[in-house]
Amino acid sequence: MRNAIYWVEIPVKNFDRAKKFYETIFNIDMPLVPMPRGKYAVFPLDKNALGAGGAIVEGNGYEPSQNGAIVYIDRGDKDLAIPLSKVEKAGGKVILEKIKNSENEGTGFIAQFIDTEGNRIGLHSME
């Protein structure tokens, strides 16, 4: 059984700037995917994993926001402090430094930032 969330699209206003931001903070390549909805680049994806995948998208009807649902990008067993340390140099703003997710053991750590487009994005990791 898959998790409840299937796919996440992060809206952007300046596609090239946003793509560079996410590639920089996560040290990844985001391949372009032709889509009728607009410009589209996907985060690395393991099709056999049970979690959701995601992309950045620029197009009609896509509005960046700090006030809606918060998307948490999972770093797995990688320390979220690494991408978090790159956020401000890449043009974003850290709004919640790395903290324990809860008092329960095994829930890891979270942080939040505002990306270059004005989206509030969360990070999660077990370290």
C-alpha positions as CSV (number, residue, x, y, z in Angstrom):
1,M,0.0,0.0,0.0
2,R,1.2,3.5,-0.8
3,N,1.2,6.5,1.5
4,A,-1.9,8.8,1.2
5,I,0.0,11.5,-0.8
6,Y,0.7,10.5,-4.4
7,W,2.4,13.6,-6.0
8,V,3.3,17.2,-5.0
9,E,3.6,20.1,-7.4
10,I,5.4,23.2,-6.0
11,P,4.3,26.3,-7.8
12,V,6.9,28.7,-9.0
13,K,6.9,32.1,-10.8
14,N,10.5,32.1,-12.1
15,F,11.2,28.5,-13.3
16,D,14.9,28.8,-13.9
17,R,15.5,30.6,-10.6
18,A,13.5,27.9,-8.7
19,K,15.1,25.0,-10.5
20,K,18.6,26.4,-9.6
21,F,17.6,26.9,-6.0
22,Y,16.4,23.4,-5.4
23,E,19.3,21.8,-7.4
24,T,21.7,23.9,-5.3
25,I,20.3,23.2,-1.8
26,F,19.8,19.5,-2.5
27,N,22.8,18.9,-4.8
28,I,20.6,17.2,-7.4
29,D,19.7,17.4,-11.0
30,M,16.0,18.1,-11.8
31,P,15.2,16.8,-15.2
32,L,12.7,18.7,-17.4
33,V,9.5,16.9,-18.3
34,P,7.3,18.1,-21.1
35,M,3.8,18.8,-19.6
36,P,0.8,20.6,-21.0
37,R,0.4,22.4,-17.7
38,G,3.6,24.5,-18.1
39,K,7.3,24.2,-17.3
40,Y,8.0,21.2,-15.2
41,A,11.0,19.7,-13.5
42,V,11.0,16.6,-11.2
43,F,12.8,15.8,-8.0
44,P,14.8,12.5,-8.1
45,L,12.3,9.7,-7.9
46,D,12.4,6.1,-6.9
47,K,9.3,4.6,-8.6
48,N,9.5,1.6,-6.3
49,A,9.4,3.6,-3.0
50,L,6.2,4.0,-1.1
51,G,6.3,7.8,-0.6
52,A,5.2,10.6,-2.9
53,G,7.2,12.2,-5.7
54,G,7.2,15.8,-6.7
55,A,8.1,18.6,-9.1
56,I,8.3,22.3,-9.5
57,V,5.9,23.8,-12.0
58,E,5.4,27.2,-13.6
59,G,2.1,27.7,-15.4
60,N,-1.4,29.2,-15.3
61,G,-3.2,28.5,-12.0
62,Y,0.0,27.9,-10.0
63,E,0.6,30.4,-7.3
64,P,3.4,30.2,-4.7
65,S,2.2,30.6,-1.1
66,Q,3.4,30.7,2.4
67,N,-0.1,30.2,3.8
68,G,-1.4,26.8,2.6
69,A,-0.4,23.2,3.2
70,I,3.3,22.7,4.1
71,V,5.1,20.2,1.9
72,Y,7.8,18.4,3.8
73,I,10.7,17.1,1.7
74,D,12.1,14.0,3.3
75,R,15.9,13.7,3.5
76,G,15.7,10.1,4.7
77,D,18.8,9.3,6.7
78,K,20.6,12.3,5.5
79,D,21.1,15.3,7.8
80,L,18.7,18.1,6.9
81,A,21.2,20.6,8.3
82,I,23.2,20.2,5.0
83,P,20.5,21.6,2.6
84,L,19.3,24.0,5.3
85,S,22.7,25.6,5.5
86,K,22.5,26.4,1.7
87,V,19.0,28.0,1.7
88,E,20.0,31.6,2.3
89,K,23.0,31.6,0.1
90,A,20.8,30.2,-2.7
91,G,18.2,33.1,-2.2
92,G,15.7,31.6,0.3
93,K,15.1,32.3,4.0
94,V,15.2,29.8,6.9
95,I,12.1,30.4,9.1
96,L,12.4,27.3,11.4
97,E,15.9,26.0,12.3
98,K,16.4,22.3,12.7
99,I,14.4,21.0,15.7
100,K,13.2,17.6,17.0
101,N,9.9,16.7,15.3
102,S,8.4,15.5,18.6
103,E,9.2,14.2,22.0
104,N,8.6,10.7,20.7
105,E,11.7,8.8,19.7
106,G,12.1,7.8,16.0
107,T,10.2,10.8,14.5
108,G,13.4,12.6,13.4
109,F,13.9,16.3,12.9
110,I,12.2,19.1,10.9
111,A,13.0,22.6,9.6
112,Q,11.2,25.1,7.4
113,F,12.2,27.7,4.8
114,I,10.8,30.1,2.3
115,D,12.0,29.3,-1.2
116,T,13.0,31.9,-3.9
117,E,9.3,31.8,-5.1
118,G,7.7,32.5,-1.7
119,N,6.6,29.0,-0.8
120,R,6.9,27.7,2.7
121,I,8.6,24.3,2.5
122,G,9.5,21.9,5.2
123,L,12.4,19.5,5.5
124,H,12.4,16.2,7.5
125,S,15.3,13.8,8.3
126,M,16.0,11.1,10.8
127,E,19.4,12.7,11.7
